[in-house]
Amino acid sequence: MKIFKPDLAFFEPAALDYPIGVSIYRKLKKMGVEIRRTTSHNRVTGIPGNTEWEKYKISKRTLVVGVRKTLEFDSSKPSAEYALPISTGCMGHCHYCYLQTTMGSKPYVRVYVNMDEILEAAKKYIDERAPEITRFEAACTSDPVSLEPLTGNLKRVIEFMGKEEFGRLRFVTKYDTVDSLLDADHRGHTRFRFSVNAAYVIKNFEPATSSFEERVIAAGKVSRAGYPLGFIVAPIIRFEGWKQGYRELMERLAKELDGASHENLTFELIQHRFTKTAKHVILKRYPKTKLEMNEEERKYKWGRYGRGKYVYRDDEQEEIRELFHDLVERYFPQATIEYFT
């Protein structure tokens, strides 16, 4: 388990008015991280690098600590009612990630220290919808598990939701820094999801994330801690030997979770897709990527707002669905499955 150590950190002055900000500052100082000041977490200047690629790479290793001023939460449907903003950005270099385009100009990692105000806003949303359950997604634009050793924010949110009769939390991670969350008083109100994939995909397309084996072991720890558990297999990629690669993934998961209850287990299966804009950005940042993005071999699918994406052909999609249906049925017959294209 490797804790994220940024190469550079920026603090808004007001961030040090909060205990969390002071705690992060002391941890970074102890690590020997260079710390600078910034007037706003939305406008960070002075990130080094002679080329766009160098600046991008260093930005992904830059932590910005600030105060979240906007306390109106974005919608996160269909998976949840609202996105819970405790962090933004990710240090991972997943070639296919949608953050490549949505956060292109601000790829640095941001964490927010005014958790009292953020949780107070969450409480208002819960009370407004009660007695309906209000679900919050904490990983729409970040991977909060990767930042937990520095911030402690996620454990605080988990325990807050544990006390809320009508509040629920969910998030997804590619990291294994889960140990501090295992004794959290979650009361079954938080669904812990791991983004997993065939070893080939993790090795070739997910640099700077936890390995295949590290994620599987972390999932076992979380399951034994009693959290509702889920897996996102995304993106499902048809590489050479892909069927065997995904069989090995499911076999390894089944071995790690042997003896655990699969009654509340979920699988979200998302096939690889891309847009022309995303392809342009990916090839610019990762020119040697092995990621297949040949429009002529794909089906064009129109999306919302008149924008489309390239997906696998219908027969290829069906082959993927059949494989995963058989695998989940074999190893996790009580689990529920959702497919996305």
Helices and strands as residue ranges (DSSP letters): E 8-11, G 13-17, H 19-31, E 34-37, H 52-59, E 62-66, E 75-76, E 80-83, E 87-88, H 99-102, E 109-112, H 115-129, E 134-137, H 144-151, H 153-162, E 167-173, G 179-181, E 190-196, H 199-205, H 212-224, E 229-236, H 242-256, E 266-271, H 276-285, G 295-297, E 299-302, G 304-306, E 308-311, H 314-331, E 336-340
